[in-house]
Amino acid sequence: MRTTDFSFRLPEELIAQTPSERRGESRLLVLERGSGGLTHSAVRDIAEFVPSGAVMVFNDSRVRRARLYAETPAGGRVEVLLLRREGPALWAALTTRMAKLTPGKRLELPEGVEAEVVEARPDERVFRFSKEIDDDYLERNGHLPLPPYIRREDAPADAERYQTVYAREHGSSAAPTAGLHFTREILAGLEAAGVELRFVTLHVGLGTFLPVRAEEIEDHRMHREEYSIPAATADAVNAAKREGRPVVAVGTTSVRTLESAWTDEGLPAASGSTNIFIYPGYRFKAVDMMFTNFHTPESTLLMLVSAFAGRERVLAAYEEAVRERYRFFSYGDAMLIR
């Protein structure tokens, strides 16, 4: 399939630049996989659409303040997005001016920290820092890594809103954005309706947000991302599958975690890494329903959703969302596909 098969028309004003006034107040478009039927609702009413007995799986990774602003020796400004720690004071990162950042080049960061490029990879650079870059340093000097289609600097309000209410362990370079919609009250309402809530951890990196540059989607290669599945989640998912109760994945990162780890014996409690690329033709093994945001054109995320519900039905749902003036992408509205 061609990457352009996953393009759609989106007026720029529908790209959400800020979150909804209150968390949980976003709109919800419910798509029926079998019929293509659409229902307009609100995220706060999601319990009406998730069956009692379902197991709902969330990604509890916490977003780092992973964007740093650095200077070149000549005084130029460079943005450095830390992706993952690769050793003592050693980080893989995405940067601006990447073509000029060859091995040996140095950058100056806040608090007198220096960073030297030690390896140039096709989509990232590896830096050795003059001191360990830990979460305390990032809290003092880093910025939240808002995606590039949000055309503003991060603001104090983003510290709360670009993080899920159940975020646990730092590790993501972007938010698992489907989870941003949920409040403690919505989660409690789901539990009261008989829905079992469980968690996995996948630290979001290039595997999630790197654009597809290949003309044929089969030529795209995903980057690896680390995940872990606790025993309580594995047990709950396996019991649901045995008993015919649906497993609802919240966000594409939860989908990829569950589908990557699934074996012939079911879902293990495990830690590992995944570079799974899910696109039409893939047969889902663990996931029965999906809660997700509206994704960017030609992205691996849109391809994953299309694999789950069918490309034509997903693009038709997106056309309906555009007509109804839904808000798109990270701070936008949501879909439930069932």
Order of alpha helices (4+ residues) and beta strands (2+ residues): beta-beta-beta-beta-beta-beta-beta-beta-beta-beta-alpha-alpha-beta-alpha-beta-alpha-beta-alpha-beta-alpha-beta-beta-alpha-alpha-beta
